[in-house]
Amino acid sequence: MTTTVTITPSPQVLVTGNAFELKPTPGVVLYSEQPRSGLDPILYETITPTPITVVAAGICAPIPPGIPNLITSVVLTAGTGIATGAGCTILQGPVPNLPDYLLPKFSEPTMQYGTVTFPPPGVPTAVLPTPLIGYYSEKYFYDQEYIFAQYFKKQLPPNRVDKLVLVDMINGNKELPVAVLDALLADADSGRILPEMFTKKIKDVPFSALSNSDPSSVLTAGNQFLEAATTEVTAWIKMKPSEIQKMQYNYTLTVTHTCPPYITTFVGKMVVNNNWTPVQSRLQYYLNKAIGLLDPV
């Protein structure tokens, strides 16, 4: 007799063949007074319980008497395969996916993935009550860009000279002397200050530094690297938050059962929107860090 394992569809768990998509009902949005209005969750939204129901059917050899196909565990993990593949994928945005999106590097510390086990002999219908516990932060929305000016009361070459500083959340800190900038802008068609004009790197940024390890600073500094990199600001030139609009987080649902193939996997996804409004308070925080002309030493 043929044995099967299937996911039961629901309004929060859409099923197409061997694939599913989570559409959780709106949950509490941290650091914001505005609730989510669309179908997909947003950054810093606590995911509501979205149970996944799995059904096993049929019996397996030897027949007779036949062994019922029963479920012994259901586990959700990040990635397009078991401990492999992409943990997240950019759906809408001006920048490419990063190698850090792939397992085993991918890690969202604010999200836990659900698991449930059943004692022998197992159950024909299993419910994973809380597949996701937590929220998705802005860790993988990496394309922020910050440019500020440093003007000194007195020039002391080579380091304490008037310059612009670029804080690139992937490529690190870079500097551009004002004297060099003037020459570049004279030849530029648009007259805009572009990241590619900055050639002198002063510090690399490990991707792990982009993760905010202090929730109390979400509305202000955002992450500790950016806070430390902006201690001497005369004036701001550019403050661009992430332009990644939609991120897809990927999952594998692994169901262990008593009949061959014994393990059945399903691929899943959930879309998260970047319409997180408190970014305005962070921009104001950094604007307030500007302190005017800097001392030479």
C-alpha positions as CSV (number, residue, x, y, z in Angstrom):
1,M,0.0,0.0,0.0
2,T,1.2,3.5,-0.8
3,T,2.2,5.7,2.2
4,T,2.1,9.4,2.2
5,V,2.9,12.4,4.4
6,T,1.1,15.7,3.7
7,I,0.8,19.1,5.2
8,T,-2.8,20.2,5.9
9,P,-3.4,23.7,4.4
10,S,-4.8,26.6,6.4
11,P,-5.1,30.3,6.0
12,Q,-1.8,30.7,7.8
13,V,-0.1,27.7,6.1
14,L,-0.4,27.8,2.3
15,V,0.5,24.5,0.6
16,T,1.5,23.8,-3.0
17,G,2.6,20.2,-3.5
18,N,5.8,19.7,-1.5
19,A,6.1,23.4,-0.6
20,F,4.5,25.7,1.9
21,E,4.4,29.4,2.8
22,L,3.7,30.8,6.2
23,K,1.3,33.7,6.5
24,P,1.0,34.4,10.2
25,T,-1.7,36.6,11.6
26,P,-0.4,40.0,12.8
27,G,1.6,39.9,16.0
28,V,3.1,42.5,18.3
29,V,5.5,44.9,16.4
30,L,8.4,45.7,18.7
31,Y,9.7,49.3,18.9
32,S,6.7,50.7,17.0
33,E,3.2,51.9,17.8
34,Q,2.0,51.0,14.3
35,P,0.7,47.5,13.7
36,R,1.3,45.6,10.5
37,S,-1.3,46.2,7.8
38,G,-0.4,43.7,5.0
39,L,-0.4,40.0,4.7
40,D,3.3,39.5,5.4
41,P,5.1,40.3,8.7
42,I,7.5,43.2,9.0
43,L,10.8,43.6,10.7
44,Y,10.7,43.3,14.5
45,E,7.2,41.7,14.4
46,T,6.8,38.9,17.0
47,I,5.5,36.0,15.0
48,T,2.2,34.6,16.3
49,P,1.8,30.9,16.7
50,T,1.1,29.4,13.2
51,P,0.6,25.7,13.8
52,I,1.7,23.3,11.0
53,T,-0.4,20.1,10.9
54,V,1.1,17.0,9.2
55,V,-0.8,13.8,8.3
56,A,0.7,10.4,7.7
57,A,-1.4,7.8,5.8
58,G,-1.1,4.2,4.7
59,I,0.7,1.1,6.0
60,C,4.0,-0.4,5.1
61,A,5.5,-3.9,4.8
62,P,5.4,-6.6,5.9
63,I,1.8,-7.2,4.9
64,P,0.1,-8.9,6.6
65,P,-0.1,-7.5,9.2
66,G,1.1,-4.2,7.9
67,I,2.7,-1.4,10.0
68,P,0.9,1.9,10.1
69,N,2.6,5.0,8.9
70,L,3.0,7.1,12.0
71,I,4.8,10.3,12.7
72,T,7.5,10.4,15.4
73,S,8.8,13.9,15.0
74,V,8.4,17.2,13.1
75,V,11.2,19.7,13.0
76,L,11.5,23.1,11.3
77,T,15.0,24.4,10.4
78,A,16.4,27.4,8.5
79,G,17.5,26.8,4.9
80,T,16.4,25.4,1.7
81,G,17.7,22.0,2.8
82,I,18.5,20.3,6.1
83,A,21.3,22.6,7.5
84,T,22.1,23.8,4.0
85,G,21.1,26.3,1.3
86,A,20.0,29.9,1.8
87,G,18.5,31.0,5.1
88,C,17.2,34.1,3.4
89,T,16.9,35.6,-0.1
90,I,16.3,39.1,-1.2
91,L,13.0,39.3,-3.1
92,Q,12.9,43.1,-3.8
93,G,15.8,45.4,-3.4
94,P,18.8,47.0,-5.3
95,V,21.6,44.8,-4.0
96,P,22.5,41.1,-4.4
97,N,22.4,38.3,-1.9
98,L,25.5,37.7,0.2
99,P,27.4,34.5,1.0
100,D,26.5,35.1,4.6
101,Y,22.9,34.3,3.7
102,L,23.9,30.6,3.2
103,L,24.0,28.0,5.9
104,P,26.0,27.4,8.0
105,K,26.9,31.1,8.2
106,F,23.2,32.2,8.3
107,S,22.0,32.8,11.8
108,E,19.2,35.0,13.0
109,P,19.7,35.2,16.8
110,T,16.3,36.6,17.5
111,M,14.4,33.6,15.9
112,Q,14.0,30.0,17.2
113,Y,12.7,27.2,15.1
114,G,10.1,24.7,16.5
115,T,10.4,20.9,17.0
116,V,8.0,18.3,18.4
117,T,8.5,14.6,19.1
118,F,6.0,11.8,19.9
119,P,6.6,8.6,21.9
120,P,6.4,5.3,20.1
121,P,4.6,4.1,18.1
122,G,4.0,7.7,16.9
123,V,0.8,9.5,15.8
124,P,-1.1,9.6,12.5
125,T,-1.6,13.4,12.7
126,A,1.0,15.7,14.2
127,V,0.9,19.3,15.0
128,L,4.0,21.6,15.3
129,P,2.4,24.3,17.5
130,T,5.0,27.0,17.2
131,P,7.2,26.6,14.1
132,L,8.7,30.1,14.7
133,I,9.4,31.7,18.0
134,G,10.7,35.3,18.0
135,Y,11.1,37.9,15.3
136,Y,13.4,38.8,12.4
137,S,15.7,41.8,12.9
138,E,17.4,44.0,10.3
139,K,20.6,41.9,10.4
140,Y,20.4,40.8,6.8
141,F,19.1,44.1,5.4
142,Y,22.7,45.2,4.9
143,D,22.7,48.0,2.4
144,Q,22.7,51.0,4.8
145,E,25.1,53.8,3.8
146,Y,26.4,56.7,5.9
147,I,28.6,59.6,4.8
148,F,29.7,62.3,7.2
149,A,32.2,65.2,7.1
150,Q,35.0,65.8,9.5
151,Y,36.3,69.4,9.6
152,F,39.1,70.4,12.1
153,K,39.8,73.6,13.9
154,K,43.4,73.1,12.8
155,Q,44.8,70.8,10.1
156,L,47.4,68.2,11.4
157,P,48.4,66.0,8.5
158,P,48.2,63.2,7.7
159,N,45.1,62.1,9.7
160,R,43.6,65.2,11.2
161,V,42.7,66.8,7.9
162,D,39.3,67.9,6.5
163,K,37.7,64.8,5.0
164,L,34.6,62.8,4.4
165,V,34.1,59.4,5.9
166,L,32.0,56.6,4.4
167,V,30.6,53.9,6.7
168,D,29.8,51.0,4.4
169,M,28.1,48.1,6.3
170,I,29.9,45.6,4.1
171,N,33.1,47.2,2.8
172,G,34.1,48.9,6.0
173,N,35.1,52.5,6.8
174,K,36.7,54.6,4.0
175,E,38.0,58.2,3.9
176,L,38.2,60.8,1.2
177,P,40.2,64.1,1.8
178,V,38.2,67.2,0.9
179,A,41.0,68.4,-1.4
180,V,40.6,65.2,-3.4
181,L,36.8,65.4,-3.3
182,D,36.9,68.9,-4.8
183,A,38.8,67.6,-7.8
184,L,36.5,64.6,-8.3
185,L,33.4,66.7,-8.1
186,A,34.8,69.0,-10.7
187,D,35.0,66.1,-13.2
188,A,31.7,64.4,-12.1
189,D,28.7,64.7,-14.4
190,S,26.1,64.6,-11.5
191,G,28.1,66.5,-8.8
192,R,27.0,63.8,-6.4
193,I,29.2,62.2,-3.8
194,L,29.4,58.5,-4.6
195,P,30.8,55.6,-2.5
196,E,33.2,54.6,-5.3
197,M,35.0,57.9,-4.8
198,F,36.3,56.7,-1.4
199,T,39.5,54.7,-1.9
200,K,41.3,54.8,1.5
201,K,40.0,52.0,3.7
202,I,40.5,52.6,7.5
203,K,38.6,49.6,8.9
204,D,37.0,46.3,7.8
205,V,33.5,45.4,9.1
206,P,32.8,41.7,10.0
207,F,29.3,40.9,9.0
208,S,28.6,39.8,12.5
209,A,29.0,43.4,13.6
210,L,25.9,44.3,11.8
211,S,23.7,42.4,14.2
212,N,22.4,44.5,17.1
213,S,23.4,42.6,20.2
214,D,21.7,45.2,22.5
215,P,17.9,45.4,22.0
216,S,17.8,48.6,24.0
217,S,19.6,50.5,21.2
218,V,17.3,49.5,18.4
219,L,15.7,52.9,18.3
220,T,19.0,54.8,18.6
221,A,22.4,53.4,17.6
222,G,21.1,50.4,15.8
223,N,24.3,48.4,16.1
224,Q,27.5,48.9,18.0
225,F,29.8,49.2,15.0
226,L,27.9,52.2,13.6
227,E,27.8,53.8,17.0
228,A,31.6,53.5,17.5
229,A,32.3,54.7,13.9
230,T,30.5,58.0,14.4
231,T,32.1,59.5,17.5
232,E,33.5,62.5,15.5
233,V,31.0,64.0,13.1
234,T,31.0,67.6,12.0
235,A,28.0,67.3,9.7
236,W,26.1,64.6,7.9
237,I,26.2,64.3,4.1
238,K,24.2,61.1,3.6
239,M,22.2,58.7,5.8
240,K,20.5,56.0,3.7
241,P,18.6,53.2,5.5
242,S,18.3,49.8,3.8
243,E,16.5,49.8,0.5
244,I,15.9,46.1,0.6
245,Q,12.1,46.0,0.6
246,K,11.2,42.3,0.8
247,M,13.2,39.4,2.3
248,Q,12.2,35.8,2.0
249,Y,13.2,33.5,4.8
250,N,13.5,29.9,3.9
251,Y,12.7,26.7,5.8
252,T,12.9,23.0,5.7
253,L,10.2,21.0,7.5
254,T,11.5,17.5,8.3
255,V,8.9,14.8,9.2
256,T,10.2,11.5,10.6
257,H,7.8,8.6,10.3
258,T,7.7,4.8,10.6
259,C,7.4,3.8,6.9
260,P,9.8,4.2,4.1
261,P,11.3,6.7,3.2
262,Y,11.2,7.3,7.0
263,I,12.0,11.0,6.5
264,T,9.9,13.3,4.3
265,T,11.0,17.0,3.8
266,F,9.0,20.0,2.7
267,V,10.4,23.3,1.6
268,G,8.9,26.5,3.0
269,K,9.2,30.3,3.0
270,M,7.9,33.4,4.7
271,V,8.2,36.9,3.3
272,V,9.2,39.8,5.6
273,N,8.6,43.4,4.6
274,N,11.0,46.3,5.5
275,N,8.4,48.9,6.3
276,W,9.7,49.4,9.8
277,T,8.8,53.0,10.7
278,P,11.0,53.7,13.8
279,V,14.0,54.0,11.5
280,Q,13.2,57.8,11.6
281,S,14.1,57.9,15.3
282,R,17.5,56.3,14.5
283,L,18.2,58.9,11.8
284,Q,17.4,61.7,14.3
285,Y,19.7,60.0,16.8
286,Y,22.6,60.2,14.4
287,L,21.8,63.7,13.3
288,N,22.1,64.7,16.9
289,K,25.6,63.2,17.1
290,A,27.1,66.0,14.9
291,I,29.3,68.2,17.1
292,G,30.7,70.8,14.7
293,L,34.4,71.6,14.2
294,L,36.7,69.0,15.7
295,D,39.8,69.5,17.8
296,P,43.0,68.6,16.0
297,V,44.1,66.2,18.7
